[in-house]
Amino acid sequence: MDAKHWMEELNKNQILRNVQKLLETQTEKGIEKYGTTVNPSDYTLVGWLEHLQQEMIDAVVYCEVLKFKYAHLVALEKLNSDVNVE
């Protein structure tokens, strides 16, 4: 796929545009914080794997928070609908 076609596809897809914006924002934060973008020589292979593990554990925690909040919202909606029925 050539660059022009890729950009057309990107522009048609809101999800991909959101991901692109997230990447741009994250890159800006990295440059501000570290003065550079990702540098493969910053860590060893094991170091990168450990870094990835830490990020993934954070993601699992975020998933649990979202599940908890969703369950809470569902319970509130049920309670609300039960009150409105009576």
Secondary structure, 3 states (H helix, E strand, C coil): CCHHHHHHHHHHCHHHHHHHHHHHHHHHHHHHHHCCCCCHHHCCHHHHHHHHHHHHHHHHHHHHHHHHHHHHHHHHHHHHHHHHHC
